[in-house]
C-alpha cells in the first residue's frame, strides 16, 4: 500500500513536471504568424476595394492584382486559403498593426513614411498616375499642375493615399483638395461637379472611367514637380513577422514575370509593362 502511494505520488509529480515543461516551452517559443497560418491552412489579408488592385466582386469573390498574386504566392508557401478583410485604405496600416489581418494586399505604394511603420515585400508592380475628369475634359485638366495654376479648381483624392502628397508637392493648395474614402466617392464627386478631377493611379482611373458614365481618363503621366511618381506597390506586414516576410519574398521574387504570373494579372490590366524596376530598399530610402 505504501509503495503504491509513492508510485502514485511520483506519477503525479512527473505529470506536473511535464505540464510545466510544455508550458515553459510555449513561453520560450510562441507560434509566429507564419507558423499559425501554415497550421490553420489560411491567413487573413486586408484590402480596400480599389479595382484593379484589390476588390470584391458582386458575388463576393476576392480578386485584384494584389489578392490574386498573394493567393498564388501563399499557395506555394503551403497556405491554401485567404480570408479577405475589407478596410478603408487609410485604415489598412492601423488594422494590420492591430492584428485585424496579417497581410495588406491592396497594391499599397511603398514609400519611406510607410516603411517606418510596417515592413513591405518586394514590389509586385510599378505604375504612373492619371486623372478622372468629366467627359470631354471641359476644364482641360492635364495633371496636378493644372490645379496649381488655377486655384478655382477642386481635386478629389482618396484618404490615406499618396495623391494628396503629390498635390501638395505640385503647389495645389489644401483648400482645393477634397479627401474622400473610396473610388465610388471619387467618381460621384466628378460626376456631380463637386470636383473637377480625381487623382489616382493610371490603372485605377482607367477602370473607373470604363465602368462609370459621364467621365473619362486623362493621358497617364509619370512626373510631378519634376520628380518621378511611378509608384511601386507591394504587400505590407507587421515588423515582427520577419519569417513570414522572408518566406513570402522568396516565392514572390521567383514568381514575378513568369508566364504564370503574367497570365494571372493581364486580365486585370497589368502585364509585362507593369513589372517593377526598383527594390523595396530603394523605395524605402526614397530613391
N, C-alpha and C positions, 0 to 999 in steps of 0.2 A: 504494500500500500504506500509506504514512504517513498519507495523507488518510483512508483507510478506518479506521485505528486511532483517529484523532482523533474521527471521527464516532461510532465505537462507544463511545469513552470519554465523549463528550458525551451520548450517548443514555443511558448508564448513570447519569451524573451527574443528568440530568434525571429519570430514573425514581426515583432516590434522593430527590431533592427533592420529587417528587410524593408518595411514600410518607410522607416527613417532614411534608408539609403536611397530608395526610389524618390522620396520627397526631395532629398538633397540633390539628387541627380537632376530633378526637374528644375530646381532653382539654379543649378550650375549651367544648365543648357535649356533655356526657354526656346520653344519652337520658333523659327523665323517665319516670316510671311511666305517665303518660297516653300518651306517645308510643309506648312499648313495647307497651302494651295495644292501641292502635289498629293498630299494625303487625302484631301477632300475631293480632288479632281476638278475643282473650279476656282475662279478668282473673280473679284469684283472690279469693274472698270467704270470710271466716271466719264460721261460725255455731255456735250452741251447743246445737242440738237441743232448743229450747224452743218447743213449739207454743203459740200460733199465730204466734209472732214469726219463727222460722226453724227449719226442721227437715227431716229426710229421711224420705220415705215408705218403707214396707216394700220397695217395688220400686226404691228408690234415687233417686227424684226429689227435687230440692232445691226446697222451697217454703216458704210462710210469708209474712207481710206484708213483712218486710224483703227477703228474696231476690226476691220477685215484683216489688216496687217497684224494686229495684236492677236487675233484668233489663230492665224496661221503660225505665228512665232510661238505662242503659248502651247499650241498642239505639239510642235516639235520639241518643246520642253517637258512634255508629259502632262500638261494641264489641258484637258479636253474641252472644258466648257467655261464660258464667261457669263457673268451676271451684270447687266448694264444698270448704272445708277444715273438717271437724268438730273443734271445740275446746271444752274445758270453759270455762264462762263466765268464771271467774276468770283464765283464761289468754289471753283474747282480746286484751287490750291488749298484754301482753308478746309474743304471737305476731305481732301487727301490726308492732310496733316491730322485731322480729327478722327481718321480711321473709318469714314463712311464708305470708302472704297480703297483699293490698293494700287491702282494704276490710273493715271489720267490718259485717256485715249480720245483726244479731241482735236488733234492736229495743232496743239499749242506751240506757238513760236518760242524758240529757245533764245533767251536774252540774259544779260548779266543780272538784272534785278530778280528775275525768276530763279536763276541758278543759285542765288543766295538763299532761297527758301527751300528749294527741292532739288533732287538730282534728276537729270534728263538722260534718256537713252541717246544713242547716236541719232542724228536726224533721219527721217524716212522720206522727206521731200524738200524741195526748195521752190518758192513761187513769189511773184510780184503782186502789185496792187491794181485795183480798178475802182471806178465809182458807178453807183447805180443812179440813174437820172431819169427824169420824165421822158416819154417817147419824143424823139426829135431833138432832145437835148436843148431846150429853149434858152437856158442860161449859158450855153457854150462852155460847160464845165469840162476841163481837161484833167486837172489833178488838184492837189492841195493849194497850189499857187493861185488858182482861180479864186479861192476863198480869201487868201491873204490879200489879194488886190481889190476885192470887193467886199467890204465889211457888212453889206446888207444881206449877204447870202448866209444860209444856215446849212451846217453839215451834220448829218447824223452818224454816230459811231456806236459800237457795241460796248457796253460797260465792261471794263476789265481787259479789253483787247488793246492791241498796240496802236491802233489808228488814232486814238486821242493824243498820244505822244508824237506821232508823225505830224498831226495837225499843228501842235504847239511848235515843233521844230521848223515848220514851214511859215510860221508867223500868223497862223489863224488864231484869233482871239478866243478866250474861253467863252465869251458871250455868244459866239457864233456856233458853238458845238452843242449838239443835243445828244445826250447819253441815253441809250435805250437798252433793254435787257436781252433782246434776241433778234434773229433775222426777220421774223414776221413783223416786228415792230418797226424795223428799218424800212421795209417795203411799204408798210402802211403810211409812214411819215412822208415818204417821197410821193406816193400816190395822192395823198391828201394835201400836199403842198406845205406841210409843216417843216419840211427840209427840202433844200434844193438838190441835195445829193446825199447818198450814204456811201461810206467808205468801208471796204473790206478787201480780203484777198481776191485776186482776179478770178479764181475758180468759184468762190462763193458768190461773187457778183454775177458771173455768167449763169450760174444755176438759178439764182433768184430772178434774173431777167427772163430766163426761159420759162419759169413757172408762173410769173405774175403778169397781169395785164397793165398796159399803160406805162411801162418802164423799159429801159434798155441799159446796156453796159457801155461805158466809155472804153476807149482803147486801153489795154493794160499798160502800166508804167513801172519802172524799176528803181527810180531815184526820187528822193525828197530832199530839198535843200542841198543838193549836190552830193548826197550820200546814198549809197545803195540801200534799198528797202526790200531786197529779195529776202523774204523770210524763210527760215528753215524750221520745220515742225518736227517734234519728237514726242516721246512718251514720258510722263512725269512719275517719279517715285519718291517715297519718303527717304530722307538721307540715311536712315538707319538700315534700309533694306538693300545693303550692298550686294549680298549674294544673289538677290533677285535681279538687280540691275545687270550684274556681270553675266548671269545666265541668259537674260533677255538679249543683251547686246551681242553676245556670241552668235545666237541664232539669227538676230535681225540683220547684222552685217553680212552674214553668209547668204541671206535670203534676198536682200535688195538687188534689183537689177537682173534677177534670174527670170527666165521665161514664165515661171510660176507666179512670181511677183507682178510682172507687167500685165499678165492676163487677168490677175485679180483686181488691179487698180485702174486699168484702162477704161472699163465701163463707167467708172466714177469720175472720169475726166483727167485722170493722172496717166502718166506713161513715161517713156524714156526721157522726154524733155523736162520732166519734173524731178529727176533724181537729184539728191543733194550734192553740193560741191564744197561743203565746209564740214568740219568736225565739231562735235559738241564743245571741246576745249576751246576752239577758236571762237565759237559763238558766245560762250560764257565769258570769254575775255573781251567781248565787244569788237572782235575783228570782222 
